[in-house]
Amino acid sequence: MEIINNIIETTINSFDFVYCLIVNILTYTVIKVIDELNGNKPISVWTKRIVLLICILFTGGLYYTIGKDSELLINSAILTPVSWSWIFKPLCIKFNIDYKQLKELD
């Protein structure tokens, strides 16, 4: 039982989950704004990835200037897109929250 507790404690101490949440919310908001400005054209996957990278760098820079450990930030930056795909995106789909413009089918 001690081994499992040690693994859980190490995992929790290796990531900043608030950082992941902030980056995901910021990325979602920026993509939503781009989608509004883009009109009917869909947003490309590369645009979404670039927005994610910029948000990771921006938030990581802020965290680094306030004294957070760079190893923790790198681990959290790697976890951020994974947490979006496996946790936050399914929740958004379940609650019908989507930045995409939904078109009515005739």
DSSP file (Angstrom, degrees, kcal/mol; ACC not computed):
  #  RESIDUE AA STRUCTURE BP1 BP2  ACC     N-H-->O    O-->H-N    N-H-->O    O-->H-N    TCO  KAPPA ALPHA  PHI   PSI    X-CA   Y-CA   Z-CA
    1    1 A M     >        0   0    0      0, 0.0     4,-2.1     0, 0.0     5,-0.2   0.000 360.0 360.0 360.0 -32.3    0.0    0.0    0.0
    2    2 A E  H  >  +     0   0    0      1,-0.2     4,-2.1     2,-0.2     5,-0.1   0.853 360.0  54.9 -66.6 -34.4    2.9    2.3    0.7
    3    3 A I  H  > S+     0   0    0      2,-0.2     4,-2.3     1,-0.2    -1,-0.2   0.916 108.1  48.4 -65.0 -43.2    4.2    1.9   -2.9
    4    4 A I  H  > S+     0   0    0      1,-0.2     4,-2.5     2,-0.2    -2,-0.2   0.918 111.7  49.5 -64.4 -43.3    0.8    3.0   -4.3
    5    5 A N  H  X S+     0   0    0     -4,-2.1     4,-2.5     1,-0.2    -1,-0.2   0.883 110.5  51.3 -61.8 -38.2    0.7    6.0   -2.0
    6    6 A N  H  X S+     0   0    0     -4,-2.1     4,-2.4     2,-0.2    -2,-0.2   0.902 110.2  48.6 -65.4 -41.6    4.3    6.9   -3.1
    7    7 A I  H  X S+     0   0    0     -4,-2.3     4,-2.3     2,-0.2    -2,-0.2   0.923 113.1  47.4 -64.2 -44.7    3.4    6.6   -6.8
    8    8 A I  H  X S+     0   0    0     -4,-2.5     4,-2.5     2,-0.2    -2,-0.2   0.919 113.0  48.4 -63.6 -43.9    0.3    8.8   -6.3
    9    9 A E  H  X S+     0   0    0     -4,-2.5     4,-2.2     1,-0.2    -2,-0.2   0.905 111.8  49.3 -63.7 -42.2    2.2   11.4   -4.3
   10   10 A T  H  X S+     0   0    0     -4,-2.4     4,-1.0     2,-0.2    -1,-0.2   0.902 111.4  49.8 -63.5 -41.3    5.0   11.5   -6.9
   11   11 A T  H >X S+     0   0    0     -4,-2.3     3,-0.7     1,-0.2     4,-0.6   0.932 111.7  47.3 -63.5 -46.3    2.5   12.0   -9.7
   12   12 A I  H >< S+     0   0    0     -4,-2.5     3,-0.7     1,-0.2    -1,-0.2   0.883 113.6  48.2 -63.4 -38.5    0.7   14.8   -7.9
   13   13 A N  H 3< S+     0   0    0     -4,-2.2    -1,-0.2     1,-0.2    -2,-0.2   0.624 105.2  60.5 -77.8 -12.7    4.0   16.5   -7.1
   14   14 A S  H << S+     0   0    0     -4,-1.0     2,-0.3    -3,-0.7    -1,-0.2   0.576 105.4  47.6 -90.7 -10.2    5.2   16.2  -10.7
   15   15 A F    <<  -     0   0    0     -3,-0.7     2,-0.7    -4,-0.6    58,-0.1  -0.932  66.2-140.9-131.9 152.7    2.4   18.2  -12.3
   16   16 A D     >  -     0   0    0     56,-0.4     4,-1.6    -2,-0.3     3,-0.2  -0.908  18.7-174.5-110.4 100.4    0.7   21.5  -11.7
   17   17 A F  H  > S+     0   0    0     -2,-0.7     4,-2.1     1,-0.2    -1,-0.1   0.790  82.4  57.5 -70.7 -28.0   -3.0   20.7  -12.4
   18   18 A V  H  > S+     0   0    0      2,-0.2     4,-2.8     1,-0.2    -1,-0.2   0.891 104.1  53.9 -66.8 -38.8   -4.1   24.4  -12.1
   19   19 A Y  H  > S+     0   0    0      2,-0.2     4,-2.7     1,-0.2     5,-0.2   0.930 108.4  49.3 -58.1 -46.2   -1.6   25.3  -14.8
   20   20 A C  H  X S+     0   0    0     -4,-1.6     4,-2.3     1,-0.2    -2,-0.2   0.911 112.2  48.1 -60.5 -43.0   -3.2   22.7  -17.1
   21   21 A L  H  X S+     0   0    0     -4,-2.1     4,-2.5     2,-0.2     5,-0.2   0.920 112.2  48.5 -64.7 -44.4   -6.6   24.0  -16.3
   22   22 A I  H  X S+     0   0    0     -4,-2.8     4,-2.8     2,-0.2     5,-0.2   0.931 112.8  47.5 -62.3 -46.6   -5.6   27.6  -17.0
   23   23 A V  H  X S+     0   0    0     -4,-2.7     4,-2.8     1,-0.2     5,-0.2   0.909 112.9  49.1 -63.1 -41.8   -3.8   26.8  -20.3
   24   24 A N  H  X S+     0   0    0     -4,-2.3     4,-2.5    -5,-0.2    -1,-0.2   0.908 113.4  45.7 -65.5 -41.6   -6.9   24.8  -21.4
   25   25 A I  H  X S+     0   0    0     -4,-2.5     4,-2.4     2,-0.2    -2,-0.2   0.922 114.9  47.8 -66.6 -43.3   -9.3   27.5  -20.6
   26   26 A L  H  X S+     0   0    0     -4,-2.8     4,-2.5    -5,-0.2    -2,-0.2   0.926 113.7  47.1 -62.8 -45.0   -7.1   30.2  -22.2
   27   27 A T  H  X S+     0   0    0     -4,-2.8     4,-2.6    -5,-0.2     5,-0.2   0.925 112.1  50.2 -61.9 -45.5   -6.6   28.1  -25.3
   28   28 A Y  H  X S+     0   0    0     -4,-2.5     4,-2.2    -5,-0.2    -1,-0.2   0.914 112.0  48.3 -59.1 -44.2  -10.4   27.4  -25.5
   29   29 A T  H  X S+     0   0    0     -4,-2.4     4,-2.2     2,-0.2    -2,-0.2   0.920 112.3  47.5 -64.7 -45.2  -11.2   31.1  -25.2
   30   30 A V  H  X S+     0   0    0     -4,-2.5     4,-2.5     1,-0.2    -2,-0.2   0.911 112.8  48.9 -64.2 -42.3   -8.7   32.2  -27.8
   31   31 A I  H  X S+     0   0    0     -4,-2.6     4,-2.5     1,-0.2    -1,-0.2   0.882 109.6  52.9 -65.3 -37.0   -9.9   29.5  -30.3
   32   32 A K  H  X S+     0   0    0     -4,-2.2     4,-2.2    -5,-0.2    -2,-0.2   0.914 110.1  47.7 -63.5 -42.3  -13.5   30.6  -29.6
   33   33 A V  H  X S+     0   0    0     -4,-2.2     4,-2.3     2,-0.2    -2,-0.2   0.925 112.2  49.2 -63.7 -44.5  -12.6   34.2  -30.4
   34   34 A I  H  X S+     0   0    0     -4,-2.5     4,-1.9     1,-0.2    -2,-0.2   0.901 110.1  52.0 -61.2 -40.5  -10.8   33.1  -33.6
   35   35 A D  H  X S+     0   0    0     -4,-2.5     4,-0.8     2,-0.2    -1,-0.2   0.897 109.1  49.6 -63.7 -40.5  -13.8   31.0  -34.6
   36   36 A E  H >< S+     0   0    0     -4,-2.2     3,-0.5     1,-0.2    -1,-0.2   0.909 115.4  43.4 -63.6 -41.8  -16.1   34.0  -34.1
   37   37 A L  H 3< S+     0   0    0     -4,-2.3    -1,-0.2     1,-0.2    -2,-0.2   0.754 107.1  62.6 -74.4 -24.1  -13.8   36.2  -36.3
   38   38 A N  H >< S-     0   0    0     -4,-1.9     3,-1.1     1,-0.2     2,-0.3   0.658  86.9-160.9 -79.0 -17.3  -13.3   33.5  -38.8
   39   39 A G  T <<  -     0   0    0     -4,-0.8    -1,-0.2    -3,-0.5    62,-0.1  -0.538  63.0 -13.0  74.9-134.0  -17.0   33.3  -39.8
   40   40 A N  T 3  S+     0   0    0     -2,-0.3    -1,-0.2     2,-0.1    -2,-0.1   0.647 108.8 101.3 -80.9 -16.0  -18.1   30.2  -41.6
   41   41 A K  S <  S-     0   0    0     -3,-1.1    -3,-0.1     1,-0.1     2,-0.1  -0.491  75.5-121.1 -72.8 135.9  -14.6   28.8  -42.3
   42   42 A P        -     0   0    0      0, 0.0     2,-0.4     0, 0.0    -1,-0.1  -0.386  26.2-109.0 -72.5 155.3  -13.5   26.1  -40.0
   43   43 A I        -     0   0    0     -2,-0.1    -8,-0.0     1,-0.1     2,-0.0  -0.703  36.1-120.4 -84.5 132.9  -10.3   26.6  -37.9
   44   44 A S     >  -     0   0    0     -2,-0.4     4,-1.8     1,-0.1     5,-0.1  -0.328  14.8-120.1 -73.0 156.4   -7.4   24.4  -39.1
   45   45 A V  H  > S+     0   0    0      1,-0.2     4,-2.3     2,-0.2     5,-0.2   0.878 114.3  55.7 -61.6 -39.1   -5.8   21.9  -36.8
   46   46 A W  H  > S+     0   0    0      1,-0.2     4,-2.5     2,-0.2    -1,-0.2   0.868 104.4  53.0 -65.2 -35.9   -2.5   23.6  -37.1
   47   47 A T  H  > S+     0   0    0      2,-0.2     4,-2.5     1,-0.2    -1,-0.2   0.923 109.7  48.8 -63.2 -43.1   -4.0   26.9  -36.0
   48   48 A K  H  X S+     0   0    0     -4,-1.8     4,-2.3     1,-0.2    -2,-0.2   0.896 111.9  48.8 -63.3 -40.0   -5.4   25.2  -32.9
   49   49 A R  H  X S+     0   0    0     -4,-2.3     4,-2.6     2,-0.2    -2,-0.2   0.898 111.2  49.2 -67.5 -40.0   -2.0   23.6  -32.1
   50   50 A I  H  X S+     0   0    0     -4,-2.5     4,-2.6     2,-0.2    -2,-0.2   0.909 110.6  50.7 -65.8 -41.3   -0.2   27.0  -32.6
   51   51 A V  H  X S+     0   0    0     -4,-2.5     4,-2.5     2,-0.2    -2,-0.2   0.924 110.9  49.4 -60.8 -44.1   -2.7   28.6  -30.2
   52   52 A L  H  X S+     0   0    0     -4,-2.3     4,-2.6     2,-0.2    -2,-0.2   0.930 111.3  48.9 -59.8 -46.2   -2.1   25.9  -27.7
   53   53 A L  H  X S+     0   0    0     -4,-2.6     4,-2.6     1,-0.2    -2,-0.2   0.909 111.6  48.8 -61.7 -43.0    1.7   26.3  -28.0
   54   54 A I  H  X S+     0   0    0     -4,-2.6     4,-2.8     2,-0.2    -1,-0.2   0.912 112.5  48.3 -63.8 -42.1    1.4   30.1  -27.5
   55   55 A C  H  X S+     0   0    0     -4,-2.5     4,-2.6     2,-0.2     5,-0.3   0.889 111.3  50.5 -65.5 -39.0   -0.8   29.7  -24.5
   56   56 A I  H  X S+     0   0    0     -4,-2.6     4,-2.6    -5,-0.2    -2,-0.2   0.938 114.3  44.0 -62.5 -46.8    1.6   27.1  -23.0
   57   57 A L  H  X S+     0   0    0     -4,-2.6     4,-2.4     2,-0.2    -2,-0.2   0.911 115.3  48.2 -65.8 -42.6    4.5   29.4  -23.5
   58   58 A F  H  X S+     0   0    0     -4,-2.8     4,-2.0     2,-0.2    -2,-0.2   0.956 117.4  39.9 -63.0 -51.7    2.7   32.5  -22.2
   59   59 A T  H  X S+     0   0    0     -4,-2.6     4,-2.6     1,-0.2     5,-0.2   0.891 115.5  52.5 -66.9 -39.5    1.3   30.8  -19.1
   60   60 A G  H  X S+     0   0    0     -4,-2.6     4,-2.7    -5,-0.3    -1,-0.2   0.891 107.7  52.3 -62.4 -39.3    4.6   29.0  -18.5
   61   61 A G  H  X S+     0   0    0     -4,-2.4     4,-2.1     2,-0.2    -2,-0.2   0.909 110.5  47.5 -62.2 -42.6    6.5   32.3  -18.8
   62   62 A L  H  X S+     0   0    0     -4,-2.0     4,-1.2     2,-0.2    -2,-0.2   0.929 113.7  47.2 -64.0 -44.9    4.2   33.8  -16.2
   63   63 A Y  H  <>S+     0   0    0     -4,-2.6     5,-2.2     1,-0.2     3,-0.3   0.897 111.4  51.7 -62.7 -40.4    4.6   30.8  -13.9
   64   64 A Y  H ><5S+     0   0    0     -4,-2.7     3,-1.3     1,-0.2    -1,-0.2   0.886 106.0  54.2 -65.8 -38.3    8.4   30.9  -14.3
   65   65 A T  H 3<5S+     0   0    0     -4,-2.1    -1,-0.2     1,-0.3    -2,-0.2   0.781 105.4  53.4 -69.1 -24.9    8.7   34.6  -13.4
   66   66 A I  T 3<5S-     0   0    0     -4,-1.2    -1,-0.3    -3,-0.3    -2,-0.2   0.443 128.9 -96.4 -89.6   2.7    6.8   34.0  -10.2
   67   67 A G  T < 5 +     0   0    0     -3,-1.3    -3,-0.2    -4,-0.2    -2,-0.1   0.654  66.2 155.7 102.7  16.6    9.3   31.2   -9.3
   68   68 A K      < -     0   0    0     -5,-2.2    -1,-0.2    -8,-0.1     2,-0.2  -0.448  52.7 -95.6 -74.1 152.0    7.8   27.9  -10.3
   69   69 A D     >  -     0   0    0      1,-0.1     4,-1.8    -2,-0.1     5,-0.1  -0.449  24.2-139.8 -68.4 133.2   10.2   25.0  -11.0
   70   70 A S  H  > S+     0   0    0      1,-0.2     4,-2.4     2,-0.2     5,-0.2   0.848 102.1  55.2 -66.4 -34.0   10.9   24.6  -14.8
   71   71 A E  H  > S+     0   0    0      1,-0.2     4,-2.4     2,-0.2    -1,-0.2   0.909 107.7  49.8 -64.1 -41.0   10.7   20.8  -14.6
   72   72 A L  H  > S+     0   0    0      1,-0.2     4,-2.3     2,-0.2   -56,-0.4   0.889 111.3  49.6 -62.7 -39.9    7.2   21.1  -13.1
   73   73 A L  H  X S+     0   0    0     -4,-1.8     4,-2.4     2,-0.2    -2,-0.2   0.886 110.1  49.5 -68.2 -39.4    6.2   23.4  -15.9
   74   74 A I  H  X S+     0   0    0     -4,-2.4     4,-1.9     2,-0.2    -2,-0.2   0.934 112.4  47.9 -65.4 -45.3    7.6   21.2  -18.6
   75   75 A N  H  X S+     0   0    0     -4,-2.4     4,-1.9     1,-0.2    -2,-0.2   0.917 114.0  47.3 -59.4 -43.1    5.8   18.2  -17.2
   76   76 A S  H  X S+     0   0    0     -4,-2.3     4,-1.7     1,-0.2    -1,-0.2   0.859 108.0  55.1 -68.7 -35.4    2.6   20.2  -16.9
   77   77 A A  H  < S+     0   0    0     -4,-2.4    -1,-0.2     1,-0.2    -2,-0.2   0.860 109.8  47.4 -65.3 -34.6    3.0   21.5  -20.5
   78   78 A I  H  X S+     0   0    0     -4,-1.9     4,-0.7     1,-0.2    -2,-0.2   0.874 113.0  48.8 -71.6 -37.4    3.1   17.9  -21.7
   79   79 A L  H  X S+     0   0    0     -4,-1.9     4,-3.1    -5,-0.2     5,-0.3   0.764  94.0  78.9 -72.6 -25.5    0.1   17.0  -19.6
   80   80 A T  H  X S+     0   0    0     -4,-1.7     4,-1.9     1,-0.2    -1,-0.2   0.915  96.2  39.7 -56.3 -53.8   -2.0   19.9  -20.8
   81   81 A P  H  > S+     0   0    0      0, 0.0     4,-2.3     0, 0.0    -1,-0.2   0.848 116.5  52.9 -67.1 -28.9   -3.1   18.6  -24.3
   82   82 A V  H  X S+     0   0    0     -4,-0.7     4,-2.5     2,-0.2     5,-0.3   0.920 108.2  49.5 -67.9 -43.1   -3.6   15.1  -22.8
   83   83 A S  H  X>S+     0   0    0     -4,-3.1     5,-2.1     1,-0.2     4,-2.0   0.851 110.8  51.5 -65.3 -32.5   -5.8   16.5  -20.0
   84   84 A W  I  <>S+     0   0    0     -4,-1.9     5,-3.1    -5,-0.3    -2,-0.2   0.958 113.6  43.1 -65.4 -49.5   -7.8   18.3  -22.7
   85   85 A S  I  <5S+     0   0    0     -4,-2.3    -2,-0.2     1,-0.2    -1,-0.2   0.873 126.2  30.4 -65.3 -38.4   -8.3   15.2  -24.8
   86   86 A W  I  <5S+     0   0    0     -4,-2.5    -1,-0.2    -5,-0.1    -3,-0.2   0.716 135.1  13.4 -98.9 -22.5   -9.1   12.8  -22.0
   87   87 A I  I  X5S+     0   0    0     -4,-2.0     4,-1.4    -5,-0.3    -3,-0.2   0.761 124.7  36.8-118.1 -60.9  -10.8   15.0  -19.4
   88   88 A F  I  ><S+     0   0    0     -5,-2.1     4,-2.5     1,-0.2    -4,-0.2   0.890 113.3  51.9 -73.9 -41.2  -11.9   18.5  -20.4
   89   89 A K  H  ><S+     0   0    0     -5,-3.1     4,-2.5    -6,-0.3     5,-0.2   0.932 110.0  49.0 -64.0 -46.1  -13.1   17.8  -24.0
   90   90 A P  H  > S+     0   0    0      0, 0.0     4,-2.4     0, 0.0    -1,-0.2   0.884 112.1  50.4 -60.2 -35.1  -15.4   14.9  -23.0
   91   91 A L  H  X S+     0   0    0     -4,-1.4     4,-2.2     2,-0.2    -2,-0.2   0.915 110.1  49.5 -66.3 -41.7  -16.9   17.2  -20.3
   92   92 A C  H  <>S+     0   0    0     -4,-2.5     5,-3.3     1,-0.2    -1,-0.2   0.903 112.3  48.1 -62.6 -40.7  -17.4   20.0  -22.8
   93   93 A I  H ><5S+     0   0    0     -4,-2.5     3,-1.1     3,-0.2    -1,-0.2   0.914 110.6  51.5 -65.5 -42.3  -19.1   17.5  -25.1
   94   94 A K  H 3<5S+     0   0    0     -4,-2.4    -2,-0.2     1,-0.3    -1,-0.2   0.887 115.2  41.3 -62.7 -39.2  -21.3   16.2  -22.3
   95   95 A F  T 3<5S-     0   0    0     -4,-2.2    -1,-0.3    -5,-0.1    -2,-0.2   0.292 114.4-117.0 -92.8   9.9  -22.4   19.7  -21.3
   96   96 A N  T < 5 +     0   0    0     -3,-1.1     2,-0.6     1,-0.2    -3,-0.2   0.878  63.4 147.9  58.2  42.7  -22.8   20.7  -24.9
   97   97 A I      < +     0   0    0     -5,-3.3     2,-0.3    -6,-0.1    -1,-0.2  -0.948  15.7 155.0-107.7 117.5  -20.2   23.4  -24.7
   98   98 A D        -     0   0    0     -2,-0.6     4,-0.1     2,-0.1    -9,-0.0  -0.998  42.8-152.4-147.9 138.8  -18.4   23.8  -28.0
   99   99 A Y  S    S+     0   0    0     -2,-0.3    -1,-0.1     2,-0.1     2,-0.1   0.653  72.1  99.6 -82.9 -15.7  -16.5   26.6  -29.7
  100  100 A K  S    S-     0   0    0      1,-0.1     2,-0.7   -58,-0.0    -2,-0.1  -0.379  82.9-113.8 -71.4 148.7  -17.4   25.3  -33.2
  101  101 A Q        -     0   0    0    -62,-0.1     2,-0.4    -2,-0.1    -1,-0.1  -0.748  30.9-144.4 -84.1 118.2  -20.2   26.9  -35.0
  102  102 A L        -     0   0    0     -2,-0.7     2,-0.4    -4,-0.1    -4,-0.0  -0.684  10.7-152.8 -86.6 133.2  -23.0   24.4  -35.3
  103  103 A K        -     0   0    0     -2,-0.4     2,-0.3     1,-0.0    -1,-0.0  -0.851  17.4-118.3-106.6 140.5  -24.9   24.4  -38.6
  104  104 A E        -     0   0    0     -2,-0.4     2,-0.5     1,-0.1    -1,-0.0  -0.575  25.4-129.6 -75.9 135.9  -28.5   23.3  -38.8
  105  105 A L              0   0    0     -2,-0.3    -1,-0.1     1,-0.1     0, 0.0  -0.743 360.0 360.0 -86.5 129.8  -29.0   20.4  -41.2
  106  106 A D              0   0    0     -2,-0.5    -1,-0.1     0, 0.0    -2,-0.0   0.445 360.0 360.0 -88.9 360.0  -31.8   21.0  -43.6
